[in-house]
Amino acid sequence: MCLVNFVCAIITRALFILVALTGVWRVTWVKQDPKYWFLTFLFLPLVAEMIITLKRRKGKDYKWFSPPIFLFLISIIPSIWLLELHHQDPTTKEPECKKLDSWENVRRVIAVNESMGNLTYQNYLKNIDQMLSSVCSNDWILALHQILLILLIVGKWLLPLGGGVTRDELSQLLLIFVGTAADILEFTSETLSDVKEKSPQLVYIVLAVWTWSMLQFPLHLSVVNSTRDSEKGDEDVPEVSLLSKHSTDMWSVAEALFIQDGPFLVVRLTVMTYFDVFHQMLGFFAIKNFLVVILNLYRLVIVCHNFRQSRRGASRGGEVP
């Protein structure tokens, strides 16, 4: 079992580094400046974390926080920022490229090497570089966003469980990650296309909100340390606090209000009202964010009300007639 954990820990971090390296390569190619290879220095904390974790924890992750996922985000987010800002710049001239919007176009991109016959190793690498470079910038950026989110989910699944985390909690966390990833991908792809020509400053705001929302993935507080700790507190501590008893519910509400749906709603309302941009999908997702915010506030009120009722019942039951 230790060998499996060891292998899974190495494979996961290797995939993280490979995807981040792909992002750096794309930035270097787009900017036509080799100095952007210095972004690879951001991989060093992830490598150091891997060595420390394998040596001290046998590859096991932590309970409430995942350092490899956090360091992976640090290594790849700057590359995505640079690509997005370069693509959103209205003065940037797009070279002739191939879109990946149909199976036929995908086959044309992949078939670039089929007519070349026998190739040397250097020529093969050159043709691979030519094939990847022929893809349009928008498709490249969207692919990086998609691969990033998928790898965050798969990577968390492959990482060895931290102490105290059950398989049931991991399955709940992965299901939450899937829904969160879908919302985040829609927010970046749709909102950035809406504000590109309206306000370059809002592009920075959208990217900042996207970066802030990605911080949900290294944190596990919305699932881990839920029922067992609260039940233990009820038995052993007479005056248990609201936060300790309902920590999972409180963190879920905080994530929705301050990390994802709340900021997403503010940005979408700004786009619709201040910049006078509206279409069906933008309106739908704004309503969706509003409903999630309202329902989480309702959930918070119910949790607080039930906690007060239980405290009052406990105090009356403890009174001696």
N, C-alpha and C positions, 0 to 999 in steps of 0.2 A: 504493500500500500504506500509506503514511503517513496518507493521508486516511481510509482504512478504520479504521486503528487509532485515529485521532483521534475518529471518529464513534462507534465501539464503546465507547471509554473514557467519552465523555460520556453515551451512552445508558445504560450500566450504572450509573453513579453517579446519574443522574436517576431510574432505577427504585429504587435504594436509598433516595434521599431521599423519593420518593413513598410507598413502603411505610412508612417510618419516620414520615412525616407523618400517614398514616392511623392508625397506632398512637397518636400524640399526640392526634389528634382524638377517638379513641375514649375515651382516658383523660379528656380534658376533658369529654366528654359524660357519662360514667359518674359522675365525681366532681362534676359540676355546679359546676365551679370554673375560671374562665378562667386562673388563675395557672399551671395546668399547661401552658399554651402556652409557658412558658419552657423546656420540654424541647426546643423547637426549636433552642435555642442549642447543643445537642449536635450539630447538623448542621454547624456552622461548621468543625470540623476536617476533615470530609469534603470540604467545598467548597474549603478551603485546600489540601488534599492534591491535589484534582483540578487546581487551577490550577498547582501546583508540578510535578505529574507531566506535564501537557500541555506545560509550558514546557521542562522539563529533559530529560524522557525520551520525549517525543512520544507520551505515553499508555501506554507499555509498563509492565507490572507488574514486580515484583522476583522474584528467583529462588526464594528460600526463604521469603519472607514477603510477604503481600499487605496493604498498608496500607488500601486501600479497603474490603476485607471486614472487617478489624478495626475500622475506624471506623464502618462500617455497623452492626456488632454493638453498639458503644458507643451509637449513636444510637437503637436500637430496643429493646435489652434492658431499660432502665429502664421503658419503657412496658408491656412484657409483665409485668414484676414487679408493677407497680401494678395491672394488670388482674387478674392471678392472685390477688394478696392480697385485692383487693376481692371477687372472686368466691368465694374460699375462706372468707371471713369468715362464720361461721354467723349473725351478726346482720343480715346484708345481706338486704333483701327484694327479690326479683326481680320487676320489673314484668311485666305481661302481654306476651308476646313470641311470635315465630314461630320454630319450630325448622326447621332445614334438614335434616331426616332423611328426606325423600322428595321426588320430583320435583314432586308436587302442591304441597307447601309452598313449594318454591323458586319455582314459577310464581306462587303467590299473592304472594310477596314482590316479585317483579319486576313483577307486573301492577298495582302500586299507582298508576302514572301513566296506565294505558291509558284509564281512564274520565274523565280530566280535560279532554279536548279540547285546544284551543289554550291554551298557557301562555306567560306572560312568562318572561324569563330568571330573574328573582328567584323566581317561583313554582316554576319547574322545579328550581332548586337546593334550595328548601325541601322539595319532594317527594322529591328524592334523599336529603336528610338524614333525612326521615321514613322512607323505605324502609330505609336502613341502620340507623336507630335501632330499628326493629322487630324486628331479629334478636336472638335470645337471647344472653346474655353468654357462655355456654359455647361456642356456635358461633362467636362472634366471636373468642374467644381461640384456639380450635382452628384457625380459618382463618388467624390471624396466625402461629401456629407453622408451619403448612403452607406458607404463602406465603414466610415467612422462609427455611425450609430449601430450598424449590424455587429461590428467587431466589439463594441462595448458590451453588447448583450451576450454574444458568444464567449467573449473573453471572461466575463464574470461567471459564466457557466463553467468554463474550463478551469478557472483558478481554484485551487484547493480551498475548502471551507475553513473559515476562521474558527477559533474556539468559541463554543456556545451557539453557533449558527446551525440550525437544523435544515434538512432537505426540504421540509415543508416551507420554511421561511425563505429559502433560496428560490423555490418555485414561485412563491408569491412575488418576490422581488423581481424575477425575470419577467413575469407577466406585466408588472408595473412598468418596467423598462421598455417593453414593446409598445405599450400605449403612449408613454412619454416620448419615445423616439419618433413615432408617427406624427404627433403634434408638433414637435420641434422641427422636423423636416418640412412640414407644410408651412410653418411660420416663416422659415428662412427663404424657401423657394418662392412662395407667393408674395410675401411682403416686400422682399428686395426688388422683385420685378415691378411692383406697384410704385415704389418710391424712387427708382433709379433716375428718372428724368425730372421728378418733382423737387427733390431736395437732396443734394449730396450729403448734407449734414445728418439727415435722418438715416442714411446708410450706416453711419457710425453708431447711431443709437440702436438700430436693429441688430447690428453685429454684437454690440455690447450686451443687449438683452439676451441674444442667443448664447453668448459666452457664459453669462450668469446662469441661464437655465441648464447648461451642461454640467453645472456643479452638483446636480441631483445624482449623477451616476456614481461618483465615489462614495456617496453617503448612503447608509442603509438604515437610518433611524426610523423610516416610515414602516418598516416591517419587523426588523430584528428587535429583540428585547421588549416584546409586547405582552402577551398574556401571562406567561409564567412568572415574570418579575412582579407584575401587579398583583397576582394572586398571592404570591409569597409575602408581599408588603401588607396585604389585607390581613393575613394571619398573624404576622409577627409584630406589626406596628399599628397601634390603635389609631393614631392621628396621621394617616397617610395623606400626602398632599395630592392635589389635582394633577400636577405635572408628572409625578412619579407613578400614579395609578393609570393615567391615560396618556402616557408619553407618545405612544404610536399614533393615536388619534390627533394629538396636538401637533406633532411633526407633520402629519399628512396635510392638515389644514394650513400650516405655515408654508409648506412647499407650494400648495396651490395658490395661496394668496400672494406670496412674496417672491417666489422663484419662477413659476411658470404662468399659470392662467392670469394672475393679476397683472404682471408686466405685459403679457401678450395682449390683454384687453386694452390697456392704456395705449399701446402702440397702434393697435388697429383702430381705436376710436380717433386717435390723432390723425391717422391717414384718411379716415372717412370725413372728419369734420373740418380739420384745418387745411388739408391738401385737396379736399373735394374729390377723393377717389372712391369709387364704389363699384362693386360687382357682386354677383350672387355668392360666390365662395367666400369673399371677404366678409360680407354680411353674416353668412352662416356661421363662420368660425368666431366672429365677434360675439354673436348670440351664444354660441357654445361656451366661450370663455366666461361670459357674464353668468350663465347658468351654473357653471362650476364654482365661480366665486360665491354666488348667492347660496348655493347648496352647502358649500363648506362653512359659510357663516352660520347657516341653519344648524349644521352638524355641531359646530362649536357651542351654540346656545343649548342644544339638547344635551351634550356631554356635561356642560357646566350645571344645567338644571338637575340632571340625574345625580350628579355628584353631591350637590347640596341636599337633595332629597335623601340620599343614602346617609349622609352625615347627620341629618336631623333625626332619621329613624334610629341610627345607632346611638345617638345621645339620649333619645327618649327610652330606648330599650335598656340603657345602662342606668337609668334613674331608679332609685330605690323608693318604693311607695311608703 
